[in-house]
Amino acid sequence: MRRRPVVPPAPLPQRHGVDPVRLRLPAEGGWATLRDHLVERLPVPSAVVDAMLAERAVFGADGPLEPDAPFTPGGYVWFHRELPDEVRVPFPLTVVHRDDRILVVDKPHFLAMTPRGRHVAETALARLRHELGLPQLSPAHRLDRLTAGLAMFVLRPELRGAYQSLFQERLVRKEYEALAPYRAGLVLPCTVRSRIVKERGELAAREVGGEPNSESRVELVERRGPVARYRLTPLTGRTHQLRLHMSSLGVPILADPLYPLVLPDPAPDDFSRPLQLLARRLDFTDPVTGVAQRFRSALDLSGWGLDGAGPG
């Protein structure tokens, strides 16, 4: 079995809680200089690459590289990306629990978990690293940007695998709450199973024919006129699983812009209609201490006043 190459530690610190970009150079290629390779590889004008090198902002493992540095096959380089202009999500990240191993927070609606695409510094991971002084913090699992509630992070790199495995091996009981239309003919509780696919570059996931790869239990908790509160227990963790399953039952979650697709992507500073989905509970046995852990979100959904027919 081929051994993975040892990656040197980053020679640049984080900036606003965001790691520097790390590029591994190809093992083969006809570039005489690093500059030639970066001009061909990076999606920016050549003048930007020249400016980065002139400012000694591109680093190798031993420090900043000269503008005429040779191309080194199989080597690594680091640099900080230009941060996009981001509208700050005007809601707090509240610490629910912190010890020497894990951090559990209540993530607000609209805040992405980790840097990706147009959400970089304005993410839960970057905010927590920067505000709490925890540069080695890493996520234990995923939580959609539009979903609020409990999110867990790992403080120490050597423990990351143990806590991520809890979620990968479905050893965490996750419970969500959702507000959605009340449907008189819907028999609950019920279990929804389907095959979900999510193509790279597409916003929405889809249910297709074939062997199910997702499973959710749906229960009715209470009703207020045309709107009901539901308890959702995902037994698998596919992208947008709960949102798709609720839509397939004919009760799409209130203020969901994708399932069904009825709303355009809202403006970056429009925080007026949060998705009415909340990660309420996380229960698991700590893989390090063996102690049972139970966390409950202190957040509440605000959508009782929304139109029970869903977003529109």
C-alpha positions in Angstrom: 0.0 0.0 0.0 1.4 3.4 -1.0 2.1 5.6 2.0 0.6 9.1 2.1 3.2 11.9 1.9 3.9 13.7 5.1 2.5 17.2 4.9 4.6 19.9 6.6 2.9 22.2 9.1 1.5 25.4 7.6 4.1 28.2 7.8 1.4 30.8 7.9 -1.0 31.5 10.8 -4.8 31.6 10.4 -6.4 34.8 9.4 -9.7 35.6 11.0 -10.0 32.0 11.9 -9.4 30.8 8.3 -6.6 28.5 7.4 -4.2 29.5 4.6 -4.7 27.8 1.3 -2.4 24.8 0.8 -1.5 23.6 -2.7 0.4 20.5 -3.5 2.4 20.9 -6.7 2.1 18.2 -9.4 4.8 15.5 -9.4 5.5 16.2 -13.1 5.1 19.3 -15.3 7.0 21.6 -17.7 6.9 24.8 -15.6 10.2 26.4 -15.1 9.1 28.6 -12.2 6.4 28.4 -9.5 5.0 31.6 -11.0 4.3 29.9 -14.3 2.4 27.1 -12.6 0.4 29.4 -10.4 -0.6 31.6 -13.3 -1.9 28.5 -15.1 -3.6 26.9 -12.0 -5.2 29.8 -10.1 -8.5 31.3 -11.3 -7.1 34.9 -11.0 -5.3 37.3 -13.5 -1.5 36.8 -13.8 -1.1 40.3 -12.3 -2.6 39.0 -9.0 -0.1 36.1 -8.9 2.8 38.5 -9.6 1.6 40.8 -6.8 1.4 37.9 -4.3 4.9 36.8 -5.2 6.3 40.4 -5.1 4.7 40.9 -1.6 6.3 37.6 -0.5 2.8 36.3 0.3 3.4 32.8 -1.1 5.2 30.5 1.3 7.0 27.2 1.1 7.6 25.0 4.1 10.7 27.1 5.0 9.2 30.5 4.5 8.3 33.1 1.9 9.2 32.3 -1.7 11.0 34.6 -4.2 9.2 35.8 -7.3 11.6 33.7 -9.5 11.4 30.6 -7.2 11.7 27.4 -9.3 8.9 24.9 -9.7 9.4 22.1 -7.2 7.6 18.9 -8.3 5.6 17.4 -5.4 6.2 20.3 -3.1 3.7 22.4 -1.1 2.9 26.1 -1.1 0.7 28.2 1.1 -1.0 31.6 0.8 -4.0 33.4 2.2 -7.0 33.7 -0.1 -8.6 37.1 -0.6 -11.6 37.0 1.7 -14.9 37.8 -0.1 -17.1 40.6 1.1 -19.5 38.9 3.5 -22.5 40.3 5.3 -22.2 39.4 9.0 -24.9 37.1 10.2 -26.4 39.2 13.1 -27.1 36.4 15.5 -24.8 35.0 18.2 -23.1 31.6 18.5 -23.9 30.5 22.0 -21.7 28.0 23.9 -23.8 25.1 25.3 -20.9 23.0 26.6 -17.1 23.1 26.6 -14.5 20.8 28.1 -11.0 19.9 27.1 -12.2 17.7 24.2 -15.3 19.1 22.6 -17.2 22.3 22.1 -21.0 22.3 21.6 -22.7 25.5 20.4 -26.1 26.7 19.3 -25.6 27.7 15.7 -28.0 30.4 14.4 -29.9 30.2 11.1 -28.0 31.5 8.0 -24.5 30.8 9.4 -22.4 28.2 7.5 -20.5 25.6 9.5 -17.2 25.7 7.7 -15.5 27.9 5.0 -16.8 27.1 1.5 -17.7 29.1 -1.5 -18.8 32.6 -0.7 -19.0 31.9 3.0 -15.5 32.0 4.5 -14.8 34.1 7.5 -18.5 34.4 8.3 -18.8 30.8 9.3 -19.2 29.0 12.7 -15.8 27.4 12.5 -13.9 30.6 11.6 -15.8 32.7 14.2 -15.2 30.2 17.0 -11.5 29.8 16.2 -11.1 33.6 16.1 -13.3 34.6 19.0 -12.4 31.8 21.4 -8.7 31.5 20.5 -9.0 27.9 19.3 -7.0 27.7 16.1 -7.0 23.8 16.1 -10.8 23.6 16.4 -12.5 21.3 13.8 -16.1 20.2 13.2 -17.3 16.8 14.3 -20.2 16.7 11.8 -22.1 18.8 9.3 -25.1 21.1 9.8 -26.8 23.0 7.0 -26.2 26.7 6.8 -30.0 27.4 7.0 -30.6 25.0 9.9 -30.2 26.3 13.5 -29.3 24.4 16.6 -26.7 22.1 18.1 -23.3 21.8 16.4 -20.3 20.0 17.9 -16.6 20.8 17.4 -13.4 19.0 18.5 -10.7 21.0 20.3 -7.7 18.6 19.8 -6.6 17.3 16.5 -5.7 13.8 17.9 -9.3 13.3 19.0 -11.0 14.5 15.8 -11.3 11.0 14.3 -12.9 9.5 17.5 -15.7 12.1 17.5 -16.3 12.2 13.8 -16.6 8.5 13.8 -19.6 8.8 16.2 -21.5 10.5 13.5 -20.2 8.5 10.6 -21.1 5.2 12.4 -24.6 6.6 13.4 -23.8 6.3 17.1 -25.3 9.8 17.9 -29.0 10.2 18.4 -30.0 13.4 16.7 -33.4 14.9 17.1 -34.8 17.9 15.2 -37.8 20.1 15.4 -39.6 21.6 12.4 -42.6 23.8 11.7 -44.6 22.9 8.6 -48.2 22.9 7.4 -50.6 20.6 9.1 -52.0 17.9 6.8 -55.2 16.2 8.1 -54.8 13.0 6.0 -51.2 12.4 6.9 -50.8 9.3 9.2 -48.1 9.9 11.8 -45.8 8.8 13.2 -44.3 7.4 10.0 -40.9 6.5 8.7 -39.7 7.8 5.3 -37.1 6.0 3.3 -35.8 7.0 -0.1 -32.7 7.2 -2.3 -31.2 10.7 -2.3 -28.5 12.0 -4.6 -26.8 15.4 -4.5 -24.8 16.4 -7.6 -21.7 18.6 -7.2 -22.5 22.2 -8.2 -26.3 21.8 -7.7 -28.1 23.5 -4.8 -30.8 21.0 -4.3 -30.6 17.2 -3.7 -33.1 14.9 -5.4 -34.9 11.7 -4.6 -34.5 9.0 -7.3 -35.5 5.4 -7.7 -33.4 2.7 -6.3 -32.2 1.2 -3.0 -33.0 3.7 -0.2 -30.0 5.4 1.4 -31.9 7.6 3.7 -34.3 7.1 6.6 -36.2 9.6 8.8 -38.9 9.2 11.5 -41.5 11.9 11.5 -43.8 12.6 14.5 -46.5 15.2 15.1 -45.9 17.1 18.4 -48.6 19.8 18.3 -50.8 21.8 16.0 -51.8 25.5 15.9 -54.3 26.0 13.2 -52.8 25.4 9.8 -49.2 25.0 11.2 -47.8 22.0 13.2 -44.7 21.2 15.0 -43.0 18.0 14.1 -40.2 15.9 15.7 -37.8 14.6 13.2 -35.3 11.8 13.9 -32.9 11.1 11.0 -31.5 7.6 11.1 -29.1 8.5 8.2 -27.3 11.7 7.3 -27.8 12.5 3.6 -27.6 16.1 2.5 -31.0 17.9 3.0 -32.5 14.7 4.0 -35.1 16.0 6.5 -36.1 18.8 4.1 -36.6 16.4 1.2 -38.6 13.9 3.3 -40.9 16.5 4.7 -41.6 17.9 1.2 -42.3 14.4 -0.1 -44.9 14.0 2.6 -46.7 17.1 1.4 -45.7 19.2 4.4 -42.6 21.2 3.3 -40.8 22.9 6.2 -41.8 26.6 6.5 -39.5 29.1 4.7 -37.6 26.4 2.9 -36.4 28.0 -0.4 -35.5 24.7 -2.1 -38.1 22.0 -1.3 -40.3 22.7 -3.2 -38.4 25.4 -5.2 -40.6 28.4 -4.8 -38.3 31.2 -3.7 -35.2 32.7 -5.4 -32.0 32.7 -3.4 -32.5 35.5 -0.9 -30.3 38.5 -0.7 -27.2 38.1 1.5 -28.6 40.5 4.1 -32.1 39.1 4.2 -32.5 37.3 7.5 -36.3 37.8 7.7 -37.4 34.2 6.9 -35.3 31.6 8.6 -35.9 28.0 7.7 -38.1 26.5 10.5 -35.7 23.6 11.2 -33.8 23.2 14.5 -31.3 20.6 15.6 -32.8 20.1 19.1 -30.9 17.2 20.7 -27.6 15.3 20.5 -27.2 12.2 22.6 -24.1 9.9 22.6 -21.6 8.1 24.7 -18.3 10.0 24.8 -15.7 7.8 23.0 -12.9 9.1 25.2 -14.5 9.1 28.7 -17.3 6.6 28.2 -19.8 9.0 29.8 -23.2 9.5 28.4 -23.6 13.0 26.9 -27.0 14.7 26.3 -27.3 18.2 24.9 -30.4 20.2 24.2 -30.7 23.4 22.2 -31.9 26.5 24.0 -33.1 28.0 20.7 -36.8 28.1 19.6 -38.4 28.3 16.2 -40.1 31.5 15.5 -42.4 30.6 12.6 -45.8 30.1 14.2 -46.9 33.3 12.5 -45.8 32.2 9.0 -48.3 31.3 6.5 -49.2 27.6 7.0 -49.1 27.1 3.2 -45.4 27.5 3.3 -43.1 30.1 1.8 -44.4 32.3 -0.9 
